[in-house]
Amino acid sequence: MAYSVESKKSGKTYYLHSKDVKLAGGRKQRIYYFAGDERPNAMDALPEGYKVIENKRTGLPMLKKK
């Protein structure tokens, strides 16, 4: 089961995902994002050292380092 969070503003459920991307300089980095549906790269738990916050204007969840 993917980690999910419900938006306080809209009531919509978002699921946490991760993806490894290659930056322009050639460096690899893991990114985290929330999506409205559960996809194959969904995560089961929050990554270590992160917490979930919500954008006050849009209601979208985001990860922030503790």
VENDA-V460072 format. One record per helix or strand of 3 or more residues. SS is the DSSP state (~ for helix, > for strand). FROM is the first residue (numbers start at 1). LEN is the number of residues. If there is no record, write none. Layout:
BEGIN
ss->SS from->FROM len->LEN
ss->SS from->FROM len->LEN
END
This chain:
BEGIN
ss->> from->4 len->3
ss->> from->13 len->10
ss->> from->28 len->8
ss->> from->50 len->5
ss->> from->61 len->5
END
